[in-house]
Amino acid sequence: MSDEGNSAHVPDGQPDPVIVGPGLKAFKEEAYQEATNATPSLPADKKNPTDDDAPSYFANIPGVKAEALDTTQTRSQPRRRKMSSGEELLRRLSLTGDASPILPELDPRSQHPGLKLSGRLISAAFCIPYKVQHKAGSDWELKPRSGTSALFDSFKHLASKETQWSHTLVGWTGEVEPILDTKIPLQQAVANAAAKLPTNATAAGPMGINKAAAPIPVNVSQHPPSNPLIDGISVEKAERERLDQQLASSQYGRILPVWLSDESEEPHDSILLKDQGRWRRYAERELYPLLHYKQHGPTDGRSEQRWWADYTRLNQLFADRIAADYQEGDVVWIHDYHLFLLPSLLRQRIPNIYIGFYLHSPFPSSEFVRCLAKRKEVLTGVLGANMIGFQTFSYSRHFSSCCTRVLGFESNSAGVDAYGAHVAVDVFPIGIDAQAIQKAAFGEPGLEKTVEGIRKLYAGKKIIVGRDRLDSVRGVAQKLQAFEIFLERYPEWREKVVLIQVTSPTSVEEEKEDPENKIAGQIANLVSTINGRFGSLSFSPVQYYPQYLSQQEYFALLRVADVGLITTVRDGMNTTSLEYIVCQQNNHSPLILSEFSGTAGTLPSALHINPWDLVGVAGAIDKALKMPVDQRKDQHLKLYKHVITNTISTWSLMFLHRLLTNLSSFDQSVATPALDRGKLLKQYRKARKRLFMFDYDGTLTPIVKDPQAAIPSDRVLRTLKTLSADPRNAVWIISGRDQAFLDEWMGHLPELGLSAEHGCFIRQPRSEDWENLAERSDMGWQKEVIEVFQHYTERTQGSFIERKRVALTWHYRRADPEYGAFQARECRKALEDTVAKKWNVEVMAGKANLEVRPTFVNKGFIATRLVNEYGSEPGDAPEFILCLGDDFTDEDMFRALQKFNLPQDHVYSVTVGASSKQTDASWHLLEPADVIGTLQMLNSTSYQDR
Ligand SMILES: O=P(O)(O)OC[C@H]1O[C@H](O[C@H]2O[C@H](CO)[C@@H](O)[C@H](O)[C@H]2O)[C@H](O)[C@@H](O)[C@@H]1O
């Protein structure tokens, strides 16, 4: 599925022991010492950290401000030892293992009637944590699915008594396999299956490594290679129901399997599962490479079309399964790129559903995402969520930037405004179940023997350990090349260092099906070269094992390492590095970590390397091997603290807590409500005297790239004409546009009143003359503004100046969005520091523009003047005022209207845009089309009333 799938920690099918507060053990040096002595629990007096420890804890939790959440001073509970902020937070988030619920005053659900304190949580992940095997007429066989162990551990945690959630997991069955005929000996079955794989992909590896020399016993029968192309399995309805029953209760909660097939699931129908690998294809051949900065050569696009159809169907089937089980108030948490479309598909079915989405993979720069043919569909699909989480800040920044560049949505580091809704974007680096790893790595019988066995085999040698999947993004080739350079440049280490590199088969669909197995071939060549150059008859400096490891073998290997070496060239989060740190709690061996791994940001104490700088990696290996004990201990302490405070349970709860906080802060009760059209219509019908004030760009017409192209449609003109033809209606356009533009496009509607350049010019209804309110003002400032604008135009590709009679506008919509916005901030500052200090002018930030105009007049001034003209006293004032605008300059009108003492139900100030927008308007409409629709509704009633 994703990068944490690198881990070898497989679910064992057994319920986990109750885990007691892993996070709390990391605060104190003494506590660390205790923990690192491999004693399973700390003495009672060491179990609580002190206040001094809080800052370091918070430094590890992105986005959590200790001050903001520390309420220890205000609580009226009996005084105990004062808790640290971190401890208090953990307790409140039930991370301490005492299963205490989040206190009501901190729980965002208490602010929101739809959100309950303890509720149902539906997780959606591509595959369920079991491999299912089918034999007609009998129970399904369920085997633990390897990979993505961190995610599966998170499900375990959410389903455990440690949280208050009732957890349901929705996931694909995975490729259903038939149960092998038991009459064929297992070894024969394995051989048959292996025969279907490329010859150089067998367990012993292409270079014929002598398995007798393997440091770890390899039991291939535990992981027989499976054939992903199992075809034509027919599954009856009763059999599907039987699987439902078998999965109804598990250590992961209730599991609802999704059946992916072409057939509709009619009662009594059997479904045929064929070419099951097709459900992965779009995600793993198109999305996975793209997310990892890999691009295909051009194709005729036909296969991609088919894969896309499957991808869409898979997401739809997930949506159907969730919608059928959904109850109001449920929270849905969707995982990873196989399910990018699911948030929007679900929202179409259930508009008010609460959805969080988490991407386990990297997210590349918009320059890459732009290459995807379905870029818009993918981005808008995921934007159906309320919050989207990423492993690192740079991935989240890339995503927000993509939404701006590809979709034209406004975004910042907090989120994206999409289709009138705010979608929060946040960062949650994933963790591991540190305590379970600790138990597995130190508490299992027999493991010490395996550790001793490896040590003996390489006695007198330093052991570098690498353990990766055989995907091209894991940087195994770079690692071997760097190791070769290391042996070349540091000859003193020859014969004294061994690199044990274990690679499990790739999970990437495209690479799995590569008949030439290019990566495996490349690795094999590199291994042979290095061993040929630097090895001898009795020793090979690279011990290469292309195979699965058992959990025991894996942890033993991580424990004996003198250096952990991770050279991945792109990686969402590398959980092997986190597991290595837990396993090194006695040895304190250094970790060399690629800066291209998402984990690097959370592990600053590792030795960071650039995997493309082979000489640099070689130097880091030398440095790690020579590192003094004190330095090793110090570095490891920091790494270890991070791993055991940022566990998979803290990750899960942080994500959900933030999701709920976001949901409550964007609660409709605090946002601007949608215009109540019923109320509007009622007052409109009652009123005999009505005043309309409309902004133009972004209100009557959508925003477009070229200002000259934003011309009113026929529909807009007809609507305005009908509205203004009613003698009870005074209709005004109050715009930043100049006279020439308004005359050209609306001048032929004599009943309209027009105001140009933010109030500098006015044309009364049924008049052809324009009043110039700026007539007597000194325009000397224009020259200075032009000079500043020109300076920025020359330096901002795509920007241009619009010269009006009075106001001047610098446009940057066609420039790079981020650079344009940056230059606009600089330009504004330059103007405010110079021209605006000298002259009575205002610098305003509009929609991808900066405008300068005199301060003596603005749209609010015109609104005030019109209300006064049409009558502002009771009995004389218009009984219906509708004022609509979309940008900052229109807020002056909304504020002006508040100053009149008019009955509330007579005045409708409406902003066009998201309900989450900061505004002084009382109502909102989403887009210009809604504005015209509303006016047409009023027109139709006017007509009936006559
Ligand atoms: O007060 P308004 O009627 O909303 O006019 C404000 C400015 O609108 C125009 O620019 C904006 O709309 C353009 C067309 O959609 C768009 O390309 C540009 O990026 C927007 O800033 C107009 O060009 C300005 O003169 C108006 O002041």
The ligand as an ORCA input file, in Angstrom:
! r2SCAN-3c Opt
* xyz 0 1
  O     -15.674     45.718     -8.175
  P     -15.706     44.668     -9.194
  O     -16.788     44.810    -10.188
  O     -15.702     43.296     -8.572
  O     -14.343     44.801     -9.995
  C     -13.098     44.543     -9.350
  C     -11.995     44.406    -10.390
  O     -12.429     43.418    -11.311
  C     -11.614     43.149    -12.451
  O     -10.585     42.292    -12.064
  C     -11.009     41.076    -11.523
  O     -11.795     40.337    -12.482
  C     -11.083     39.900    -13.669
  C     -12.071     39.198    -14.587
  O     -12.664     38.103    -13.977
  C      -9.917     38.994    -13.281
  O      -9.186     38.640    -14.429
  C      -9.014     39.724    -12.290
  O      -8.017     38.847    -11.839
  C      -9.824     40.235    -11.092
  O      -9.005     40.982    -10.216
  C     -11.148     44.410    -13.122
  O     -10.171     44.124    -14.069
  C     -10.688     45.475    -12.150
  O     -10.501     46.687    -12.847
  C     -11.752     45.695    -11.104
  O     -11.347     46.689    -10.192
*
